[in-house]
Amino acid sequence: MTGRTSLTIVLAAGEGTRMQSAMPKVLHPVAGQSLLAHVLEAAPKGAGASLAVVIGADHRAVAEEVKRLRPDATTFIQRERLGTAHAVLAARDAIARGADDLLVVFGDTPLISVATLARMRAPLKSGAVLAVLGFQAADPTGYGRLLVEGDRLVAIREHADATPAERMTKLCNAGVMAFDGRRALEVIEKIGNANSKREYYLSDAVGVVRQLGLEAVVIETSEDEVRGINTKAQLAEAEHVMQARLRKAALEAGVTMVAPETVYLAADTTFGNDVTIEPFVVIGPGVSIADGAVIHSFSHIVQASIGKNASVGPYAQLRPGTSLEEGVKLPKGS
């Protein structure tokens, strides 16, 4: 995508009432970071990339999280909840500034990857006006179905409106979309609200694109990657998937884990070479572990730096701000 400009709009205005929590949904943590932090990390960065985050009217804490994580981002407020297309248009000023590519992602999908968002943008360079992210659902009940003819997307059919034949397809809508930035505003502004809820649904963009005689396509990914979080149970499922991903990355980087399924990692944990982690270790945010260090069983470490060839535990607890020098041996239960 060299030389192409992009705007990413992150929709983060949801209240998350089904979480049974006073905390805004996108601030709930997975692997030691907020859901929103994971999404912002995946969004394009660097030259030519801009970021807009749409938040709720009373979500000051979300605005502060955005400012802390991405000072370059602009926040917009969705004052009424009238659907996903309405939420995108809260950032109309950012869209109107112009970009080659417009990505629309959701603040409650922490497993979305940099690679997938790059794949979403690729068809736009080849002439598509819209790319929709899809996945093969194990159980498609309740999901909008992606209806394709050849390699083109012709419709997104909501489950309630789908025919029995359409419901047979397991290719479902993940919600994430990429638009040709030069046509995005034109397309989204044409979306109407002729539905039972009188809301403006971004999924109707496919119909608009087709009416304009333009091309829409599907990009597929795994179901795990597009898990949306609406309940604490779904939050726990996302944590499980994220921990498996982090453990695999650590093992591939050369970390020795005797029983990896018992080790908890944070998304920002960093390792040197030849690190060993014994079973039942919890590593929270802000931890760096240098070459040759050994973390013995049942240790708990948060916001700490562990030097080369240090030995920690077993049963050690390292509190925020702890820094162990090279070769230090922290005894059992410290």
MOKA-V451722 format. One record per run of one state. SS is the DSSP state (h for helix, s for strand, l for the rest). FROM is the first residue (numbers start at 1). LEN is the number of residues. If there is no record, write none. Layout:
SS&FROM&LEN + SS&FROM&LEN
This chain:
l&1&5 + s&6&7 + l&13&4 + h&17&3 + l&20&5 + h&25&3 + l&28&1 + s&29&2 + l&31&2 + s&33&2 + h&35&8 + l&43&6 + s&49&8 + l&57&3 + h&60&10 + l&70&4 + s&74&5 + l&79&5 + h&84&6 + l&90&2 + h&92&5 + l&97&4 + s&101&6 + l&107&7 + h&114&12 + l&126&4 + s&130&7 + l&137&8 + s&145&5 + l&150&2 + s&152&6 + l&158&1 + h&159&3 + l&162&2 + h&164&4 + l&168&3 + s&171&10 + l&181&3 + h&184&6 + l&190&12 + h&202&10 + l&212&4 + s&216&6 + l&222&2 + h&224&3 + l&227&5 + h&232&21 + l&253&3 + s&256&2 + l&258&2 + h&260&3 + l&263&1 + s&264&1 + l&265&5 + s&270&2 + l&272&4 + s&276&2 + l&278&4 + s&282&2 + l&284&4 + s&288&2 + l&290&4 + s&294&2 + l&296&4 + s&300&2 + l&302&3 + s&305&2 + l&307&4 + s&311&2 + l&313&4 + s&317&2 + l&319&4 + s&323&2 + l&325&4 + s&329&2 + l&331&4
